[in-house]
């Protein structure tokens, strides 16, 4: 049966860039997984627009954890396992993390990177993390202790998001803009690249529409970009506004 072979799926995403949603999509909409328990929830979307009704994968770790995941040969009966998080650190760039992961993977494995090419996308993920994670968890992931450190951290986020073009069949890139604005069939087609058979596409389209309707971060970023929002008491939002002003 297509898809039932041992494979690792690794997702690199910063907190707030829809990694939990992607993981849910992969788990819920492939035929191999659907036959097994525990079943995957039909709708993981929470009131805040997160997909944490499925799971919350947001974590900032190091490459050692990724390597340990890839070395683990204990696979569930449906044939694949998923690791999702953000391994970029002061001593490892995103490029280095990508290359190290790909070189440790077998041909059946896949690395998905959620990209943030534009500052709009970077701002969306930043605001999502600030609103969908509790403050202590978010600050811990950023390795800061107070809101006054957010402006400098946001600049670092912008610097850390770029990576070189990758030419490897194990590599898949999907952008935040695609997750927010592309047609449902374009997004779920990632399953084909994972060699998984797709099921229940109409349900996916409905949940995607609901999720998109709850993304407050998109409204905020549109208002910042258009100049309608020029100040904010929210420290996370203010760090974006001030960075935008500095560039003008």
Secondary structure, DSSP 8 states (H G I E B T S, - for coil): -TT-S-EEEEEE--TTSSHHHHHHHHHHSBHHHHTSSS---S----TTS--TTT-----B--HHHHHHHHH-----TTSEEEEEEB--BTTB-HHHHHHHHHHH--TT-EEEEEE--SHHHHHHHHHHHHHHS-HHHHHHHHT-SSGGGHHHHHHHHHHHS-------TTEEEEEHHHHHHS-HHHHHTHHHHTT--B--HHHHHHHHHHHHHT-HHHHHHHHHHHTS----SSHHHHHHHHHHHHH-
